[in-house]
Amino acid sequence: METAETPHPGATEGRLNRVTILDENGHRGSDPDFDPYIENVTLEDLKGSYANMLKVRRFDDEATSLQRQGKLALWVPSKGQEAAQIGSARAIPERDYIFPSYREHALAFERGVDLKDLMRIFRGYSPGGWNPKEHNFNLYSFVLASQIPHAVGYAMGQKLDQHVNKEVAQGSEESSATVVYFGDGSSTEGEAHESMVFAASYDAPVLFFIQNNKWAISVPFSTQSRLPLAERAAGYGFEGIRVDGNDILGVQAVTAYAMEKIHRGEGPVLIEAETYRLGAHTTADDPTKYRTRDEEDEWTTKDPLVRLEKHLRLEGVDDAFFEEANAEAKEYGASIREAVLAMEPPEFDHAFENVYAEENALVEQERAWFHEYEAGFDEAETQEGGR
Ligand SMILES: Cc1ncc(C[n+]2csc(CCOP(=O)(O)OP(=O)(O)O)c2C)c(N)n1
């Protein structure tokens, strides 16, 4: 069976080293290039990151169970990718705009999106669920790579705005940038390449953040690419960075570095965070059909939560903290469950709202037709009753 790591004949590891700060045993190492970007991260910050990773993990477990009980149409787990998402989120200034894919629940959480709103999508009650402008966090994209050209276009717009509005100097506190998240599978779509060419041509202030979780549903990474994805950036003429995606400090450091560079006006950067999808692709998928137990077991030992816990314990954090974090996560999970079970479907009439910014004759015609159709049922009932 081909695994995520089976090389193509003639494939190359490339030249880029993989950045790691926290090793698999939780020991903090040093990286002279990136250390300065995390020197202000305190133990309290790391404890906060851990508590949030745990909350989202618990949320994920609840969502998986709710789907199994028929309360959600589908669930897309983020289990195993919490360090890549929370580490990067913590290094992206709030003023920067994020385009997610569909597995970025930990990122959404960090951006202040109420994850109960996110559940409305998976219950089939909303195509979005939050106001992107309130969180600088766009709606999820389920069509692979469709968000990448949008992100680059947005970043080009940010750059033009800054150009017109001369008092906002590039690199200043007010300059804004864009970050777009996608997977290893999506990186093979045409949109990804077109977007990178555009971004390079126009020095767009954009970070391409790839979470390489080793599988695109059943297609292993080894089939998708002959070399690490970060290496591709060189072909477009901008910097690519490989980072251990299960190392929250490593991810935070390289993202902070990239954002600073982008804000200085030096064009795009690509980060490849190498992580692993611990669960199924979605609840509609059975990974035992295409991947080995050995591979899964190996990655289970590299769980980003376990790694950060090891580090915190080495730093003297005691049991009481972990007990409290677990209790809070459990409570958070329960609140999500309660909210999902109490959700009411939207009125169908709502489907006609917000199609266009302004009133539209065709939509209004369709709305009127729908009301007439609905009224037909009332009439039929009255006639039944009268008989
Ligand atoms: C344009 C398009 N083609 C195919 C699909 C079906 N599809 C959904 S997810 C997926 C794999 C995506 O893999 P990757 O980009 O690595 O992201 P991951 O789900 O692993 O996070 C595919 C093929 C889709 N949603 N959109």
The ligand as a Tripos MOL2 file, in Angstrom:
@<TRIPOS>MOLECULE
LIG
   26    27     1     0     0
SMALL
NO_CHARGES

@<TRIPOS>ATOM
      1 C1        -12.8260   21.6690   -7.0380 C.3       1 LIG1
      2 C2        -13.0430   20.4800   -6.1460 C.ar      1 LIG1
      3 N1        -12.6550   19.2490   -6.5310 N.ar      1 LIG1
      4 C3        -12.8620   18.1800   -5.7240 C.ar      1 LIG1
      5 C4        -13.4790   18.3350   -4.5150 C.ar      1 LIG1
      6 C5        -13.7080   17.1110   -3.6170 C.3       1 LIG1
      7 N2        -12.7620   17.1630   -2.4740 N.ar      1 LIG1
      8 C6        -13.1460   17.6470   -1.2840 C.ar      1 LIG1
      9 S1        -11.9020   17.6530   -0.1890 S.2       1 LIG1
     10 C7        -10.8220   16.9520   -1.2690 C.ar      1 LIG1
     11 C8         -9.3920   16.6810   -0.8580 C.3       1 LIG1
     12 C9         -8.7130   17.9320   -0.3850 C.3       1 LIG1
     13 O1         -7.4380   17.6770    0.1160 O.3       1 LIG1
     14 P1         -6.5610   18.8440    0.7000 P.3       1 LIG1
     15 O2         -6.6040   20.0530   -0.1760 O.co2     1 LIG1
     16 O3         -5.2200   18.2740    0.9930 O.co2     1 LIG1
     17 O4         -7.2870   19.2700    2.0490 O.3       1 LIG1
     18 P2         -7.6610   18.4210    3.3360 P.3       1 LIG1
     19 O5         -9.1030   18.0360    3.1730 O.co2     1 LIG1
     20 O6         -6.7370   17.2660    3.4290 O.co2     1 LIG1
     21 O7         -7.5230   19.3670    4.4890 O.co2     1 LIG1
     22 C10       -11.4550   16.7190   -2.5040 C.ar      1 LIG1
     23 C11       -10.8060   16.1120   -3.6750 C.3       1 LIG1
     24 C12       -13.8780   19.6460   -4.1260 C.ar      1 LIG1
     25 N3        -14.4520   19.9030   -2.9540 N.pl3     1 LIG1
     26 N4        -13.6440   20.6930   -4.9560 N.ar      1 LIG1
@<TRIPOS>BOND
     1     1     2 1
     2     2     3 ar
     3     2    26 ar
     4     3     4 ar
     5     4     5 ar
     6     5     6 1
     7     5    24 ar
     8     6     7 1
     9     7     8 ar
    10     7    22 ar
    11     8     9 ar
    12     9    10 ar
    13    10    11 1
    14    10    22 ar
    15    11    12 1
    16    12    13 1
    17    13    14 1
    18    14    15 2
    19    14    16 1
    20    14    17 1
    21    17    18 1
    22    18    19 2
    23    18    20 1
    24    18    21 1
    25    22    23 1
    26    24    25 1
    27    24    26 ar
@<TRIPOS>SUBSTRUCTURE
     1 LIG1         1 GROUP 0 **** ****
